Amino acid sequence: MGNLCGAQSPSQETSEQRQQNSFIEKQLEAERKALKNIVKLLILGPGESGKSTVLKQFRLIYGTGFSEEDRASFRALIIVNIVQCAKTLVAQMERLQIPYGFEPKAHAEAVLAALATGQIAGLSVGAASVGLGVGAGVRVSAGGGAAPGSDSALHSKAAAARESDFSAAANSARRGTGNSHSHSATNLARRGTGTAAGSSTNLGRRGTQLGSSSSYLQDSSLPRPSHSSIQKKMDPLAMIAQKLYREEGGDKKVGEIAKFVKIIEDSKIGFGYLGEEEIAPEVVEAIQNVWKDPGVQYCFKRANEYQLIDTCPYYLNDLDRFFTPGYVPIDQDILNSRLMTLTISETKFNVDSTLGKLDYRVYDVGGQRSERKKWAAYFEDVTAILFVVAISAYDQVCFEDAETNRLTEALNVFASICNHPMFKKTALVLFLNKTDLLKQKLEQGSLISSHFSDYTLPNDFDNACEYFENKFMELNKYPDKPVYTYFTWATDRTQTERILETMNSVIIELRLKDINLM
């Protein structure tokens, strides 16, 4: 009887179950709706490509921006970036054997004569074969038509010799210029590029006349430049610098510059600096004086031969502002700061769309080889992959081994991601980044064909963009896999905002397809 009295009726049990089932179904439906509006975006790419800068732009455009605490941390990082740039330049002056006070244009006659006669370590070539002449009316097409003897013309001439065998330079000169046949979508993106702030340098602002003579190029005791793909052989200007460096006593420096260099070398400011102490005025003065030395400016022109952050001139050309008491970084200062990513960061923000508010979850992971093993843990349920590449790095080597070309590394990593079985149907957004630096390098005479032997187009911006885009597109082995390409300048707020809006439209379209509304 007790059991019978305590038992629930079938109708009562059924009613409670219905209520419980209804509650569970509502929860599941709410979760399904939430998942439909979640966009998981994975930012991948090799080191130094600009991934973290893109993420900063996401925060500025769609997120909450940067707090006062964030800006205090970035102030410390910016100071570290400045000091490390100065230390790197001082170290490379010794490694490349460039004397302080070295005036490139003081040696224009020797360089032109050497290129005209081919008397560089016995190599026999004439002016015509490298597209360079001697005398009035000489113009350098790669350098934008600069007059002979000017800094830009001289550097372009020397770059043509340094960055290629003379036969490659000759082929480039014979090809001349041509019309671009790029499609309209990429042309639109390219027109958004320009000259980076603080990128120009003024050689010859100070220093002593060191004399010029073609005999400097004949000294067999000079160490031959490296035969690596980056530090090219047979640069007459580099050989003159080496000769003078050794004649002046090598690393023995005298006068005020010796004092300034020692102050920089002795500075303890590094990546442990948290901004708790002010930088001594003598350190700032030392950096200012070393940076404006013409020999250091020439060393900076050869920055593709070593590891230097690409925003170095942005900071060193405006030192007084960064060391003003009470300085607080503006957004552009933060975008130009550099710190190697060694952790996984997740950034969340909402974007209004036709589907309602999209909940973005963006994951930024380190691009160095040692960090790539962490990528796999974030591969599941990815809405789209944003792959960032610095196309300006075609003449640089990787941080990890100082041998592998950075763009070759990027192509290899892109191929492995694009063709990964897990991403067969995952949309891929490709940012070909740092177009501002690409344009600058090409205008200074850097030859793409010196680093990519299959490059046969004129050495100009539009053709370079088309070539690099095709190099990546031809790696996609899945015909139905969408790859959306954008040419970007990630430190430029206006251009990046326009591109991110376009990218968001693509992602919304993909979400609509996923939920069968198209």
C-alpha positions, 0 to 999 in steps of 0.5 A: 500500500505504501508503495502504491500511495507514494507512486506518481500517476502516469499523467503527472510524470508525463507533465513534469518530463514535458516541462523538463524537456522543454527547458532543455530544448530552450537552452539548446536553442539559445546555445545554437543561436549563440554559436551561429553568431560566434566568429572564430578568426585565427590570425596566422603567419610567419614572424615579423609579418604584422599579425599583432598590428592587425590585432591592435587595429581590431581593438581600436576599430571594433573593441574598447581601444587601449586603457591608460594602463595599456598605454603606460605599458606601451610607453615602456615598450616604445622606449625599449624599441628605441634603445634596441634600434640604437644598439642594433645600428651601433652593432651593425656599423661594426659588423658591416665595417662602416666608419662613422661620418661616412658620406656616400655621396662623397664617393659618387665619382668612384662608384660611377667610375667603377660601375662604368669600367667594371673594375670591381675585383676584376669583374669586367662589365660596362656601363651599358650592361648595368643600365648606368652611364657616366656624365651629365644626364644620367638617370636611374629608373629604379630610383625614380629618376634621381640625378647622378651623384645625389644620395638616392641615385647613388644608393640605387646604383650601389643597390643594383650592384649589391643585390644582383649579379651584374647580368641580372641587373642588366636584364632588369635595365633592358626590360625597362618599365611597362604597363600594369595589367592588374585586375581592378580589385587589387588595383583598388587596394594598391592605390591605398598605399603611400609613403610611410611616415618618417621613412625618408632619410637624409644622407650627408647631413654631417661628418667629414669628407673622406675622399674618393678614389676608384683605387679603394675598389682594388684592395684585395685585402678587403674582406669579401662581402657575404655570399648569402642571398641578402648581403650581396657581393660586389657593392662598390660603395660597401667596399669603399666603406670597408676600406675606410673603416680599416684605414681609420682603425676599425672599431677604434672610435675617437671624438664625440661619436666614441662617447655617444656610442659607448653610452648606447652600448652601456645602456641597460634598457632592455625587455625587462624595462617596465617604465619605472625610471626615466631615461637619462638625458645623455642616453637620449642625446647619444641616440640623437647624435648617432642616428643623424650620423651619415654613416649610420644612415647608410647602415640603416639603408642596408637594414635588409642585411640584418634584423632591425624592426621596420618602424625604427625611423618612425621612432628615431626621427621623433625622439624628443616627443617620446622622451618628453615628461608625461608622454602618453603614446597615441594610437599610431605610436602603439601600432608601430611598437614591436614585441615578439609574440610568445603567448596565445592571445584572445581578443573579443568584440562585437560587430553589427551585421544583418545577423545581429551582433556577431561575437568575434573571437580572434586568436593571435599566435606567435609566428616564429618557428618555435611557436607554430607547434601551438597552432594546432590546438586552435584549429577546430571550429574556425570560421576563417583564417587570416594569414598575414604576410610581409611582402616587403620582406622579399630581400630579408632573411628569417630571424631564426636562421639568418639564411632562409628568405622571409617570403620563401618561408611565408610561402611554405607556411601558407601552403601548409595551412591552405592545404591542411585537410582540416581547412579544406572548406575553411575560408582563407583571408590573405593579407599581403601586408607592409605595402608601404615598405615594399613601395619604398624599397622598389623606389630605392632600387632594390631588385626583386629578381635578385631574390626570386629568379623567376621574376621577369616583370618590370621592377615596379610596385603594381607588377610586384604586387601581382607577382607576389599575389600569384605566388600565393594563389598558385599554392592552393590545391583545392579549386573550391576553396575560397581565398580572399586577398587584400594588399594592406598597410596595417599601421594605416588606420583608414586603409585597414578599417576599410579592408576590415569592413570588406573582410567582415562582409565576406565573413557574414556571407560565409555565416549566412551560407553556414546557416542555410539562409542563402 
